[in-house]
Amino acid sequence: MSAPSETAVLAALQAVVNPDTGQDFVSSKALKNLRIASNGDVSFDIEFGYPARSRQAGLRKALTAAVRAVPGVGEVDIDFSTRIVAHAVQRGVQLLPGVKNIVAIASGKGGVGKSTTAANLALALAAEGAKVGVLDADIYGPSQPMMLGLSGRPESADGKSMDPMENYGLQVMSIGFLIEQDQAMIWRGPMATQALEQLLRQTNWRDLDYLLVDMPPGTGDIALTLSQRVPLTGAVIVTTPQDIALIDAKKGLKMFEKVGVPILGIVENMAMFCCPNCGHQEAIFGQGGGQAMATQYGVDYLGALPLAMAIREQADSGRPTVVAAPESPEAQIYRDVARAVALKIAAQSRDYSAKFPSITISSGT
């Protein structure tokens, strides 16, 4: 039997849809380097624009079955790869070396689980194969060192820049590494903002696909300055269903909109409490508030997380849910939210500033 035609193989591959994007791999140009040998063996590459390690096994099976259904096909070899690129940020903001995309995790209010969400989303992205960092931007109440099981002080080879601390495959920087745990930061806004910019720009971030910024609560000068000066690819708003939390979450959303930062979506935290003894579910903080907010502002509703003691205990112990209980329903929700965020970023405009030469104008003589 003769080898199959390229047309027949491509037609078979077009029948397989990527569950994340709803598109086939041929039309979306994710299929690369299709090769058909004279003996009928077929090989090709699939390139993702977002981290998708957990999807590969299922897609390999589906793609292999589709190609093998073509008469004359022998062995099928598929190579998966990920190519995450930098995407556009606010105009006039200096890009950060070593970082492709920066995502703000914000709430507009304290106490809604923003830091826990940021830590678990970072771990979920890393588990999918991305290079991820976390910047703890809460100068007055840094919590990422405890949540991510880190202590000690960052090293500096030149006395001018610092190497990030590392755990669970994440690169992490926080003011919490530079002060004693019980030391209060009695700084006014300008001092705190300057310290934060130094943490951001004087850390030797190493080839990050995503840097998640755990934003300070509120929309004061620190949060506003960050949203104006940090090159943000987008922002994720974390809220509880409670009306009082939604009021502040909406203020945070509007702040990002005013400075030209895309809203990647809304995460509803503590959406439902499930009694561990009887299984009864109770919407302690109200119901549907995050979904209603997403509809009101025309942004994506990324998902809802339960009010669960395990999530709190795992974060307090320095082993967040995604690493402490990776097979739990809560960890799966974090992974789904992280994938939705990565997909949203991949669909945005790319950053082409690096392709243009810098232009210097000098006065003639």
TORPA-470370 format. One record per residue (C-alpha): x negated, y, z; residue in one letter. Coordinates in pm, whole numbers, plus 50000, padded with zeros to 5 digits. Example, Ala and Ser with C-alpha at 12.3 -4.5 7.8 and 13.67 -1.06 7.14 Angstrom:
BEGIN
487704955050780A
486334989450714S
This chain:
BEGIN
500005000050000M
498685034549909S
498045061650166A
501025083950249P
501275118550100S
500645149550304E
504175161150224T
505675129650378A
503565132550693V
504395169350737L
508095162250693A
507905135750964A
506075159251200L
508645186651146Q
511235164051307A
509415166351643V
510365197351840V
508295212752116N
510625212352420P
509045244252552D
509505265852243T
512335248752056G
510175249451740Q
508465221751549D
504675221151537F
504435226251161V
506585257551131S
505005272851442S
501515266651295K
500445247051601A
499455218051374L
495825220651266K
493355200151058N
495705173650919L
493615145950764R
494875115050581I
492295088050505A
492445065150203S
493345035850432N
496365054650568G
494865065950899D
496185100051003V
494575125151238S
495475160551334F
495135186251609D
497865203251810I
496915237351949E
498905252752234F
498925289952310G
499715282552675Y
498565256252928P
500535224052874A
498495194753007R
501525176953153S
503335178052818R
500625160152622Q
501465123852703A
505115126952602G
504325146752288L
501585122552185R
504105094352203K
506765113452005A
504365126251738L
502715092251694T
506075074951653A
507215100551396A
504095096751181V
504035058851204R
507555057851063A
506095070250731V
505315040950496P
501595034950450G
500425051150775V
497765032250970G
496245045151293E
497275079251430V
494815100851621D
495935133251788I
493715158651960D
495345184552187F
493725217952261S
494675250452430T
493795284952302R
494945312452534I
494295347452402V
494435382352549A
497705400952505H
498535437752488A
498555459352802V
499555495152881Q
498075521252652R
494935538552769G
494075513453043V
490545499553057Q
490475461953005L
488875439253262L
485795419353154P
486175381853194G
489985382753218V
492395376952929K
495755383253095N
496695399553426I
500095392653578V
501525412153870A
503585391954118I
505735418454286A
508825421954500S
509355458154597G
509895444754949K
508005424055205G
509155391155349G
510675375255039V
507925349554980G
505985368354712K
502555356954829S
503625320554858T
505095322554508T
501905338454370A
499695311254521A
501855282754391N
502245297754044L
498455301754020A
497955265454125L
500595253753879A
498895271853589L
495535257253690A
497025222253708A
498185226453349E
494625233553239G
494275271453256A
491445290753418K
493175310953687V
492275337153945G
494165353954229V
493635389654347L
495175396354686D
496225432654643A
497925435854981D
495215456355154I
497165459855480Y
498335423955508G
496125400155307P
497455364655320S
495865346255027Q
492725335355222P
494885315955468M
497305302855205M
494535290454978L
492415275555257G
489515299755220L
487245316755472S
483805332755481G
482435361455278R
481825364354903P
478235364254780E
476585392454591S
473465387354383A
472865424054302D
474525442454590G
476925458954344K
479325431054245S
480775400554419M
481395364854318D
484965353354381P
485635326854644M
486865293754504E
489235265954610N
491615242454428Y
490065254054100G
491085290454157L
488865321354168Q
490085343254455V
489295377854588M
490865395254888S
490045422755137I
490635394955390G
487205380755304F
485505413355400L
487145420855736I
487875402056055E
491215384256060Q
492665406056338D
491195438856209Q
493785464956112A
493155484855792M
493865520355914I
493435536155572W
495455562155390R
496715554455040G
493795568854837P
491235549055040M
493215516755007A
493695522354635T
489985528454582Q
489105497054778A
491525476954571L
490135489554241E
486675479554361Q
487905444754448L
489405441854101L
486585456153891R
483525446554097Q
484405409754118T
482595387253871N
485675370453725W
484535342053501R
486455336753178D
489955337153328L
493015329753116D
495245344753385Y
494605366653688L
497615367853919L
497785399054133V
499645394454461D
501035429854478M
501595449354800P
505235453654899P
507095485154806G
506705510554527T
504405534654709G
501195550254584D
499155517854600I
501645497554397A
502235526354155L
498525532854104T
497935495954045L
500695494253785S
499205524553608Q
495485515853620R
495345477853609V
495625463653254P
498785443053310L
500115418453056T
503365416553251G
505055414353590A
507085387853770V
509645400554021I
510275378954330V
513465384354529T
515905366654756T
519635366354674P
520265390454961Q
521665424354856D
519135443755067I
516255425554895A
517755430654550L
517915468354604I
514135469954648D
513425443954379A
515295465954130K
513115495554231K
510005474554166G
511335463953827L
512055499953727K
508575510653838M
506945486253597F
509295496053317E
508415532853358K
504685526153316V
505175503053016G
504575469253181V
506805441253041P
508945422353292I
508255385353240L
511185374753455G
512745371453798I
512135343954055V
514835338954315E
513285326954639N
515075311654939M
518095306454715A
519555277254907M
518935259355237F
519405221655240C
519745206355586C
517065179255619P
519345158955850N
522725158555676C
521945172255330G
524465200855359H
523555230755141Q
524075266255261E
523375298955073A
522055316955381I
520915348355195F
523815349654951G
524205333854611Q
523465343254252G
521855376954324G
518695370254126G
520655356853830Q
522935387253834A
519945410553849M
518315393153552A
521535396753353T
521935433253452Q
518455442853330Y
518255418953035G
515245399253162V
514605362053201D
515755343253508Y
512755320853569L
514155298653841G
515305294754200A
513365280454494L
514975266554809P
514515278455164L
512445248655277A
510355244255589M
507815223555396A
506955252855168I
506225274855470R
504265247955655E
502155239455351Q
501285275955283A
500385281955650D
498095251555649S
496125263755346G
497525237055113R
500385252254913P
503175230054783T
501735224354435V
498625207654582V
500105194054907A
503135177254749A
502645177954371P
505475153054306E
508035171454518S
511065188854361P
509745222254489E
506385217454314A
508215209153992Q
510135241754016I
506885261054058Y
505445243153752R
508555251153547D
508375287853647V
504645289453570A
505215274053227R
508005298853155A
505685327753248V
502885314253026A
505315309352736L
506605344752774K
503055358252766I
502145337052461A
505075352252271A
503955388152336Q
501835409852112S
498135401752113R
495405425652217D
493325436051916Y
491285463452083S
488155441752085A
488315438451705K
487965475651646F
484545492351665P
484085520451912S
483905554451739I
481505580551867T
481845616551752I
478785638351785S
478265674151688S
476255679251371G
473075699451357T
